[in-house]
């Protein structure tokens, strides 16, 4: 990934927001479609969130 950041933002802030957006989109997709094993995936997300 190549990232160019303009002031006053930092690369860390951009990556934080990207991860937040991506994780929310994945959780919403899992909850909407409920594929096999989706609950285990959601549990892993919850576990990772706490660390």
N, CA, C and O atoms as a GROMACS GRO file, in nm:
protein
  204
    1UNK      N    1   0.084  -0.116   0.000
    1UNK     CA    2   0.000   0.000   0.000
    1UNK      C    3   0.090   0.124   0.000
    1UNK      O    4   0.187   0.132   0.075
    2UNK      N    5   0.055   0.217  -0.084
    2UNK     CA    6   0.126   0.345  -0.089
    2UNK      C    7   0.029   0.452  -0.040
    2UNK      O    8  -0.083   0.463  -0.090
    3UNK      N    9   0.074   0.530   0.056
    3UNK     CA   10  -0.013   0.630   0.118
    3UNK      C   11   0.057   0.765   0.118
    3UNK      O   12   0.174   0.776   0.154
    4UNK      N   13  -0.016   0.867   0.077
    4UNK     CA   14   0.033   1.004   0.089
    4UNK      C   15  -0.065   1.077   0.180
    4UNK      O   16  -0.186   1.072   0.159
    5UNK      N   17  -0.012   1.143   0.281
    5UNK     CA   18  -0.096   1.207   0.382
    5UNK      C   19  -0.072   1.357   0.379
    5UNK      O   20   0.042   1.404   0.375
    6UNK      N   21  -0.181   1.430   0.381
    6UNK     CA   22  -0.172   1.576   0.388
    6UNK      C   23  -0.192   1.620   0.532
    6UNK      O   24  -0.265   1.557   0.608
    7UNK      N   25  -0.127   1.730   0.568
    7UNK     CA   26  -0.143   1.786   0.702
    7UNK      C   27  -0.290   1.816   0.728
    7UNK      O   28  -0.357   1.854   0.632
    8UNK      N   29  -0.342   1.804   0.842
    8UNK     CA   30  -0.282   1.773   0.970
    8UNK      C   31  -0.289   1.624   1.004
    8UNK      O   32  -0.267   1.587   1.120
    9UNK      N   33  -0.320   1.539   0.907
    9UNK     CA   34  -0.337   1.396   0.933
    9UNK      C   35  -0.203   1.323   0.932
    9UNK      O   36  -0.104   1.370   0.876
   10UNK      N   37  -0.204   1.204   0.997
   10UNK     CA   38  -0.085   1.119   0.996
   10UNK      C   39  -0.121   0.985   0.934
   10UNK      O   40  -0.238   0.950   0.921
   11UNK      N   41  -0.020   0.910   0.895
   11UNK     CA   42  -0.042   0.778   0.838
   11UNK      C   43  -0.115   0.690   0.939
   11UNK      O   44  -0.203   0.612   0.901
   12UNK      N   45  -0.080   0.700   1.064
   12UNK     CA   46  -0.145   0.620   1.169
   12UNK      C   47  -0.295   0.648   1.174
   12UNK      O   48  -0.375   0.556   1.190
   13UNK      N   49  -0.333   0.773   1.160
   13UNK     CA   50  -0.476   0.808   1.164
   13UNK      C   51  -0.549   0.753   1.042
   13UNK      O   52  -0.662   0.705   1.054
   14UNK      N   53  -0.486   0.759   0.927
   14UNK     CA   54  -0.547   0.706   0.805
   14UNK      C   55  -0.566   0.555   0.817
   14UNK      O   56  -0.673   0.503   0.785
   15UNK      N   57  -0.464   0.484   0.863
   15UNK     CA   58  -0.474   0.339   0.879
   15UNK      C   59  -0.578   0.301   0.984
   15UNK      O   60  -0.651   0.204   0.966
   16UNK      N   61  -0.585   0.376   1.094
   16UNK     CA   62  -0.685   0.352   1.197
   16UNK      C   63  -0.825   0.362   1.138
   16UNK      O   64  -0.909   0.275   1.161
   17UNK      N   65  -0.850   0.467   1.062
   17UNK     CA   66  -0.982   0.487   1.003
   17UNK      C   67  -1.014   0.380   0.898
   17UNK      O   68  -1.128   0.335   0.888
   18UNK      N   69  -0.914   0.341   0.822
   18UNK     CA   70  -0.933   0.235   0.722
   18UNK      C   71  -0.971   0.104   0.789
   18UNK      O   72  -1.063   0.035   0.744
   19UNK      N   73  -0.902   0.069   0.896
   19UNK     CA   74  -0.931  -0.054   0.969
   19UNK      C   75  -1.070  -0.049   1.031
   19UNK      O   76  -1.144  -0.148   1.028
   20UNK      N   77  -1.107   0.066   1.087
   20UNK     CA   78  -1.239   0.080   1.148
   20UNK      C   79  -1.349   0.063   1.043
   20UNK      O   80  -1.445  -0.010   1.066
   21UNK      N   81  -1.334   0.130   0.929
   21UNK     CA   82  -1.432   0.121   0.822
   21UNK      C   83  -1.443  -0.022   0.770
   21UNK      O   84  -1.553  -0.074   0.752
   22UNK      N   85  -1.327  -0.085   0.746
   22UNK     CA   86  -1.325  -0.220   0.691
   22UNK      C   87  -1.388  -0.320   0.787
   22UNK      O   88  -1.467  -0.405   0.745
   23UNK      N   89  -1.354  -0.312   0.915
   23UNK     CA   90  -1.409  -0.408   1.011
   23UNK      C   91  -1.560  -0.392   1.024
   23UNK      O   92  -1.632  -0.491   1.035
   24UNK      N   93  -1.609  -0.268   1.023
   24UNK     CA   94  -1.754  -0.246   1.030
   24UNK      C   95  -1.824  -0.302   0.906
   24UNK      O   96  -1.932  -0.360   0.917
   25UNK      N   97  -1.764  -0.283   0.790
   25UNK     CA   98  -1.823  -0.334   0.666
   25UNK      C   99  -1.827  -0.487   0.667
   25UNK      O  100  -1.926  -0.546   0.623
   26UNK      N  101  -1.722  -0.551   0.716
   26UNK     CA  102  -1.718  -0.697   0.723
   26UNK      C  103  -1.823  -0.749   0.819
   26UNK      O  104  -1.895  -0.844   0.787
   27UNK      N  105  -1.834  -0.688   0.937
   27UNK     CA  106  -1.933  -0.731   1.037
   27UNK      C  107  -2.074  -0.715   0.981
   27UNK      O  108  -2.157  -0.805   0.997
   28UNK      N  109  -2.103  -0.604   0.916
   28UNK     CA  110  -2.236  -0.582   0.859
   28UNK      C  111  -2.267  -0.687   0.753
   28UNK      O  112  -2.377  -0.742   0.751
   29UNK      N  113  -2.172  -0.716   0.667
   29UNK     CA  114  -2.190  -0.817   0.562
   29UNK      C  115  -2.216  -0.954   0.625
   29UNK      O  116  -2.304  -1.027   0.580
   30UNK      N  117  -2.141  -0.989   0.728
   30UNK     CA  118  -2.161  -1.118   0.795
   30UNK      C  119  -2.300  -1.125   0.859
   30UNK      O  120  -2.368  -1.227   0.849
   31UNK      N  121  -2.341  -1.017   0.925
   31UNK     CA  122  -2.472  -1.017   0.990
   31UNK      C  123  -2.586  -1.023   0.889
   31UNK      O  124  -2.689  -1.085   0.914
   32UNK      N  125  -2.568  -0.958   0.774
   32UNK     CA  126  -2.672  -0.958   0.671
   32UNK      C  127  -2.686  -1.093   0.603
   32UNK      O  128  -2.797  -1.141   0.580
   33UNK      N  129  -2.574  -1.156   0.570
   33UNK     CA  130  -2.576  -1.280   0.492
   33UNK      C  131  -2.572  -1.406   0.578
   33UNK      O  132  -2.619  -1.511   0.534
   34UNK      N  133  -2.518  -1.398   0.698
   34UNK     CA  134  -2.508  -1.511   0.790
   34UNK      C  135  -2.458  -1.640   0.724
   34UNK      O  136  -2.527  -1.742   0.724
   35UNK      N  137  -2.336  -1.635   0.666
   35UNK     CA  138  -2.281  -1.757   0.607
   35UNK      C  139  -2.245  -1.857   0.716
   35UNK      O  140  -2.239  -1.822   0.834
   36UNK      N  141  -2.221  -1.981   0.678
   36UNK     CA  142  -2.181  -2.083   0.774
   36UNK      C  143  -2.056  -2.041   0.848
   36UNK      O  144  -1.958  -1.999   0.786
   37UNK      N  145  -2.058  -2.051   0.980
   37UNK     CA  146  -1.943  -2.016   1.063
   37UNK      C  147  -1.930  -1.868   1.092
   37UNK      O  148  -1.828  -1.824   1.144
   38UNK      N  149  -2.032  -1.790   1.058
   38UNK     CA  150  -2.020  -1.646   1.077
   38UNK      C  151  -2.008  -1.608   1.224
   38UNK      O  152  -1.940  -1.511   1.257
   39UNK      N  153  -2.072  -1.684   1.313
   39UNK     CA  154  -2.064  -1.650   1.455
   39UNK      C  155  -1.923  -1.664   1.508
   39UNK      O  156  -1.880  -1.584   1.592
   40UNK      N  157  -1.850  -1.764   1.461
   40UNK     CA  158  -1.711  -1.781   1.503
   40UNK      C  159  -1.625  -1.663   1.456
   40UNK      O  160  -1.535  -1.618   1.527
   41UNK      N  161  -1.654  -1.614   1.336
   41UNK     CA  162  -1.579  -1.500   1.284
   41UNK      C  163  -1.609  -1.376   1.369
   41UNK      O  164  -1.518  -1.301   1.403
   42UNK      N  165  -1.736  -1.355   1.402
   42UNK     CA  166  -1.773  -1.240   1.485
   42UNK      C  167  -1.709  -1.251   1.623
   42UNK      O  168  -1.665  -1.152   1.681
   43UNK      N  169  -1.704  -1.373   1.676
   43UNK     CA  170  -1.638  -1.394   1.806
   43UNK      C  171  -1.490  -1.357   1.798
   43UNK      O  172  -1.436  -1.298   1.892
   44UNK      N  173  -1.424  -1.392   1.689
   44UNK     CA  174  -1.283  -1.357   1.671
   44UNK      C  175  -1.264  -1.205   1.663
   44UNK      O  176  -1.168  -1.151   1.718
   45UNK      N  177  -1.357  -1.137   1.596
   45UNK     CA  178  -1.351  -0.991   1.590
   45UNK      C  179  -1.363  -0.932   1.729
   45UNK      O  180  -1.289  -0.841   1.766
   46UNK      N  181  -1.457  -0.984   1.807
   46UNK     CA  182  -1.477  -0.933   1.944
   46UNK      C  183  -1.354  -0.957   2.029
   46UNK      O  184  -1.314  -0.871   2.107
   47UNK      N  185  -1.294  -1.076   2.014
   47UNK     CA  186  -1.176  -1.110   2.090
   47UNK      C  187  -1.059  -1.019   2.051
   47UNK      O  188  -0.985  -0.973   2.138
   48UNK      N  189  -1.042  -0.992   1.922
   48UNK     CA  190  -0.934  -0.906   1.876
   48UNK      C  191  -0.955  -0.762   1.921
   48UNK      O  192  -0.859  -0.690   1.946
   49UNK      N  193  -1.081  -0.721   1.930
   49UNK     CA  194  -1.112  -0.585   1.971
   49UNK      C  195  -1.066  -0.558   2.114
   49UNK      O  196  -1.029  -0.445   2.147
   50UNK      N  197  -1.070  -0.659   2.198
   50UNK     CA  198  -1.037  -0.645   2.340
   50UNK      C  199  -0.887  -0.646   2.365
   50UNK      O  200  -0.844  -0.613   2.476
   51UNK      N  201  -0.807  -0.683   2.266
   51UNK     CA  202  -0.661  -0.688   2.287
   51UNK      C  203  -0.595  -0.561   2.244
   51UNK      O  204  -0.473  -0.549   2.255
   0.00000   0.00000   0.00000
